[in-house]
Structure formats: structure tokens, C-alpha cells
Amino acid sequence: MKDLSMHIMDIVQNSTRANATLIKIIVNENPGLNMLQIKIIDNGDGMDPEITKQVSNPFFTSRTTRKVGLGIPLLIQNAEQTGGNVSIESDKGKGTIITASFQHRHIDRVPWGDIPGTITLLFSGNPSIDFVYSHHFNNEVFEIDSRIIKKELDGIPINQPAIIKFIKEMIDENLKNIGVDINN
Amino acid sequence: MTKVKSLDDLRKMRDAVKSKLDLREKGDKAEKVVQIKVSMATCGIASGAKEIMTYFIEELEHRSIEGVVTQTGCMGYCYAEPTIEVTLPGEDPVVFGFVDTKKASEIIEKYIKKGELVDGIIPASYETIDKEKTK
């Protein structure tokens, strides 16, 4: 994967397939401490310990449409090449937490990519699932919660084009405002 | 500090969107609009499905077509990503493969607007995947 936002899109897809209704994406970024961490928490089906062990194997997948599952192995590769790692905690019936840690300033750390566009597509492309996106940058934080957005929208579908555009700009401006450089 | 968009701004624009929507809904019902599903698993994302999804959202709006664009998982056509499934009202879903923005534009102009089939359709076994799911 070329950038971190693609990984987020990809890992979240696992959560949606596991019937999650609430998916939290929590980013902790601290260039000074050379730290970048992405945590994805869902309330989906979860996995038993046997399966959890297997998901880092590229030749494991739960789907029947194809025989390989590269989402998590690719994330592990990108994390490990910066000296970081990926941990997976899962509880059958409760949900799954995936934590990917990177060295922020490592030369092999892939850039953010289009975070505002990605988060917005998750909101609009999965209107029946709720998302919390929380981006911590040094001591500042920006958080957007689709439940709050939907409440404010008062019945207007979240995937109306004007709303999609608004959410994208809102994320973009707020991330810039707290100092996030999405080109890095 | 520059002003950034907040929930207050969302509240302000909500009513404008709502009145526009009310006007439209008198004519159309939700199930009467075109539905596009973009396949977005690892294979699709790596092949640029995100750009295609964004393109459809923007172009449907530009070309004044009412539609819903959502995400779906891998449809099993990883070799042909990005793939999309288009469902015209009252029709069976049609899956298109190797969709770039040029192909997407053609799909909108010919298939969505006029119902003409265009190259790039992945025929066949789509139904069997659904059957497998329900097993």
C-alpha cells in the first residue's frame, strides 16, 4: 500500500465484514517522539485465538471469493520496515483492536495520503455504520463522530454530495489546524 | 488563526440541503435511483478504487444524476480491479472491471444515462457469490 490512509480503508473493511456497527479510528502522531500509531477498534464479531494467530499469514482469509488475504500482512510489512509493529487483540463476540505502530521519521514510513477523502468515503460509503475518527497530534486533537454528524443532519442522508463535500473540508481544515501535515 | 469548519457550519448548511432534498423527493423515491457499489478490499484499494469512488460521487452530482455510491468488499475479481457494481432501478446488477476515470465516464454517459451496455462487463457468476454467502 502506498500510503497510510489506504491501510485504514483496508483494515476498516475487515471490520465492516465482521458486522461492526461502530468503528473507532484513533491516530496518535508525535513527530518529536518519532511516534505514529494507528488504532482501529471495532465492535464486530471478533475472532477466537486460533484465527487471530492466523490473520498475519497472507494465505489465510475468511472470505470465499478468493484464497489470499493480504490486508493485514501488508500493514505489518509497512510497519515493520520502519522498525514498528502491529498487534491484534480480538475477543470473540466483542470485537477486535488492531494497533499499528510506526517510527514517524523513518525514511521507509509511507506518507498519510488522502486522509480527509478516506475518512469521508468511509462515512458516506457505509451509511449504516458509525465511525469515530480521532487524530491526536502532539497535544492537540481533532475528533469527528458520525453519530454526532448524523444527529445534526436530522434525517438528511450522510451521503448527500453537499454533505460529503462539507465533511471532507471540515476534516481537512481541522487536521491542518492542529498541525497535521498529510503530505508527510 | 483561520476559521475552520465546525458542527455549527454544518447546522447552518443543513436546512439549505434539506429544502433542496424535499423538492427532489416529491418526484423520486430512494429505490428509484441508480446504485453503485465500489469494491474496496485490499485488491481494489491498491488498484485505485478510492479515486473511482470519489469520481462517481462527484460526477453524478455534476451531471445531475441521482445515485447512491457505497462500498462493498471483494467480489472475487481481483485481477480486474477496480471493479464496480451498477444497479439501475428495476434491473439486475451489472459488474464492470478495470474501471478508470475514462471508463467511469463512459459508464455514466452510456449505461447509467441511456441503458446501453459498454465494454468491460464482467459476466457470469455474480449470483453464485451471493448464494455462497447465504449458505
Interface residues (C-beta under 8 A of the other chain):
Chain A: M1 M6 M9 D10 Q13 T16 R17 R63 T64 T65 R66 G69 L70 G71 L74 D114 G117 T118 L121 L122 S124 G125 N126 P127 I148 I149 E152 L153 D154 G155 I156 N159 Q160 P161 A162 I163 I164 F166 E169 M170 E173 N174 K176 N177
Chain B: M1 T2 V4 K5 S6 L7 D9 L10 R11 M13 R14 V17 K18 K20 L21 V38 M40 A41 T42 C43 I45 A46 K50 M53 T54 I57 E58 L60 E61 V68 V69 T70 Q71 G73 C74 M75 G76 C78 I129 E132
